[in-house]
Amino acid sequence: MKTMYLIFGLLVALMTGCQLDKTREFMPGTYVNSAGGKYSQADDTLLIVPAQSNNYLIERRTGFNRITDGIKGKREYEKESWNAIYDEGTKALQETRLGKLITFYPDSAFLKVGKRVYNKLAE
């Protein structure tokens, strides 16, 4: 009987310890977003890479065209580097400089930065 309780206890411990954080597993990768309006058209790429512990590095690359009097200008580029901390309770990243909240939706393969939606590219 004691053996059965011991085996049951080990199984419970293994199952509890082996639960994966689906969001943490989903986060690393490349995400894209396109947006346009009367004055510009832009394409964003976010590359998310784990650093150490709950820290993540995010590189944001943006290509955009300004639109003046209905004429699209030449392609311009910008690049930013962000640091973010993963909150295990909310399952979100908090960008450290401006406080942007990055929310993940693993089942739908996208993330949100504020209201902006970025789709994850298949790797």
N, C-alpha and C positions, 0 to 999 in steps of 0.2 A: 504494500500500500504506500509506504514511504517513497519507494522508487517511482510510483506513478505520479505522486505529488511533485517529486523532484523533476521528472520529465515534463510535466505540465508547466511548472514554474520556468523551466528553461525555454520551452516553446513560447510562452508569453513574453519573456525577456527578449528573445530573438525577434519576435514579431514587432514588439514595441521599438526596439533598437534599429530595426531595419526599415522602418517607415521612411520613405524618401520625401524630401521637400520638393514637390513637383515644380513649384515656381523657381526655386534655386537651380534645379536641373535645366529648366527651360531658358533661363535668362541669357547665358552667353550666346553670342551670335550676331548676325547682321540684320538690321531692320531698315525698311525704306518707307518713305512718305513722299507724296507729290501734292502740291497745292498751287493754285493759280487764281488770278483775279484780274482786275482791270489794269493794274499797274505793274504786275510782275508774275512770273512763273518760277517755281522753285522745286527742287528735288533734294530731299534730305536722306542721308544715310547715317545710322547710328551703329557703331561697332562696340559691343559690350564684352569686356574681358574681365574675368575674376582676377583680383590682385592678391590680397592676403586676408584671411579671416572673413569678415563681412564687408570688405572694401572691394569696390569695382572701379575699373577705368572705362570711361566712355569717350569715344572719339566721334564727333559730329562733323560730317562733311556736307556742305551745301553747295549745289550748283544752281544758279539762278539767272534769269534774264529780266532786265527792267523793260517795261513797256511804256513808251512815250508816244502820245498821239496815235495810239493803235499800232505802233511799229515796235517789234521785238528787237531789243539791243543784243550786243554780243554776250556770250556766256561768261559769267563771272563765278568765282569760287571762293569759299571761305572754309576754314577748318577751326574747330574748337576742341579742347580737351577738358573733360569733366571728371571729377572724382565723386563717387557716390557710396553711400553706406546702406547695406541691406538690413531692413527691419524684419526680423523673423515673425513678429506679431502681426504686422500688416501685410507682409509678403510684398513689400514695395521697396524701391530704391529712393533714397533722398539725396539729391545732388547737393553738395556741400557749399558751394559758393553762393548760389542764388536761391537755394531751397526748393528747386523743382522736384515735384513728386512724379516718379515713374512707376506706373501700375501695370502689372503683367496679367495676361489672360492666356495661360498655356493651352487650354482646351480649344481656343479659337486662333491661336498662333499670331497674336499681336500684342502690342503694348501701347500705353497712352502716356504722353507727356502733356499734362493739362488736358485739353480737349483734342489735341492732335493725335491721330492714330498712325502707328507704324506697324507694317506687316513684316513678320519674320521670313527671311529667305530660307529655303531648304538648303541644307548643307550636305 
